[in-house]
Amino acid sequence: MKRFMMLALLSLAAIVLTGCCMNCCPTCPSIQVCSLTVEAGYYVWGEVYINGQPTGKNIDYSIPSLKTATVNVPCNQYAKVHIVDPCGYQSHTEVIYINPGQNSLYFAYW
C-alpha cells in the first residue's frame, strides 16, 4: 500500500512539474489566422511577398484569374507586402494592419 501511494504521489508530481495537462495554458491567446487579398493594379504583376517571405501566389493585372491572390496571415499585427516580378525587381512596400476577418490591399502602382 505504501508503494502504491508513493508511486501515485511521484506520478502526480511528475505531471505537475513537467506541465503535461489537458489545458496547460488557459490564458494563452490562440493565434488567429486571417485572410489578405492582394489585388493587382495597372501594370502590376509578380509574386506576392509578405514580411519578406514569398507566398507562392502570383498576381497579374492582365490575366483576370490572376488579378487577385488570397493568402493567410496572422491577425492583429502589421504585414509588409511587396511584389517581385519575374526579373527579380521588387515593387514598393505597402504596410497593412491585419484585422480579424477578410482584409484587402490594392496595389495601384508598381
Order of alpha helices (4+ residues) and beta strands (2+ residues): alpha-beta-beta-beta-beta-beta-beta-beta
